[in-house]
Amino acid sequence: MTNPTTDRAAAAIDVQDLHKYFGDNEVLKGIDFHVPHGQVVCVIGPSGSGKSTLLRCVNLLEIPTSGKIFVEGEEITDPDADVDKLRSRIGIVFQQFNLFPHMTVLRNLTIAQEKVKGRKKDEAVEVARANLAKVGLSEKESAYPAHLSGGQSQRVAIARALSMNPDMMLFDEPTSALDPELVGDVLAVMKDLASEGMTMMVVTHEMGFAREVGDNLVFMDGGVIVEEGDPRQVLADPQHERTQSFLSKVL
Amino acid sequence: MASPRQRAARWRYVQYAVLVVAVLVIAFVADWGQIQRAFWNWELVKEQFPRVLTIALKNTIIYTACGFAFGLMLGLVLALMRLSSVGPYRWIATGVIELFRGLPALVVFIALSVGFNLAFPDYEIPFGNLGVVTLALGLVGGAYMAETIRAGIQAVPKGQMEAARSLGMSHSRAMVSVVVPQAFRIILPPLTNELILLTKDSSLVYILGLSLSGYELTKFGREGMNSASNLTPIIVIGLCYLLITVPLSIVVRRMESRAERAR
């Protein structure tokens, strides 16, 4: 953050002095955070550090207690903001996939296009098939989620989010619920997305991904951002003692 | 010493033997001629047809279907109100549910027929008796189903609503397209129960004082029993009830196993 003003003007996501309480428990203690256009920002930290809460605040799955969040320059914490419209422009991928189990894979990808974006069925199916092809699961379009492996489910979830043509993608520990041998497929899809220039915020434990794909790395602990910077630098030579101790445990 | 498995097997043979003996004793003690005269007089059985099907069975099905359809809609609305973040919605729904779940169905029938006429002499419940039955069965059934549906909605993982909202769906759109369809899969068995209960509760329509064309199974059977001084008509309508409920159970079991496969 050498020049906050110009950085911020171009930011896809801009979080200012964000506080979040669950009851009396302060989970986020004044977060300033931003994701520039076309960049991949990875957020790491021990469990309970508030990293997932921060991500969920960005599309208002959690309502911030105080502070401001701007998405593409629009303040989403403004009470008059059209939250549904905003969310349709932010793709999110969950740890538990959250595919709709009562619909086929194809329907999972088309329903929001039709009901939210108002696309015609033919167009929605076309977009959905293109995105299924992108994640390498074209042959699964008429399967139900129950018949997919974890890795396939997560790739479908990514395709579902992409089918809304979002401006940015949020990933909330996308590989944490997967069997180790399935992690690679999902990370490969995410890497492709990053190379296409998608703006991404990724909460993850995959240090390799953060190092290789991330433009910026944020380390959170105890509800604050402890350290951030170039991923290679932070991972190789952490400045803060808490970062050092966390990395020594996970690397 | 016998092994535990041998002992379990021996114990099961004892149970079978007791059952067989009990059946034999009953078969031997019973006066089959007397039983047939009282319960299964062929002449009377033939007399019940075809009206037991064309009038009584038909009416039972119509009353139940109307009551269930209205009750299902009411139950869904009440369930969503109970889950609402708006206080008054919750309070009203809780009041309605407690009232109609706590009252015997017969009392609701009386309130809606006699009570309504006394309270509003100038007005009538539309569609005559069918309207009253629909309303009464719907209110009682809806109050029960509301709690079942609410439990079903709450049993759908929270992530489903979050995923739907994250795609830009409004709360109500997410409910209709994502949460409620999954809730209904979960509660299919208890809803079937409710439908079977309503089938039987539809017999309470007798309180309205119907003419022959409005008779449902129970009323039809009682009239037949009284005029013949014989229980045969009751047995016939009993079988008719099973004709409704048993196929219903089978269909629902099929639906369940199909839903299971899609899971």
Interface residues (C-beta under 8 A of the other chain):
Chain A: N59 L61 D84 K85 R87 S88 R89 I90 G91 I92 F94 Q96 N98 L99 F100 P101 H102 I111 A112 K115 V116 K117 Y144 A146 R160 A161 M164
Chain B: P157 G159 Q160 E162 A163 A164 R165 S166 L167 G168 M169 S170 R173 S177 V178 P181 Q182 R185 A262 R263
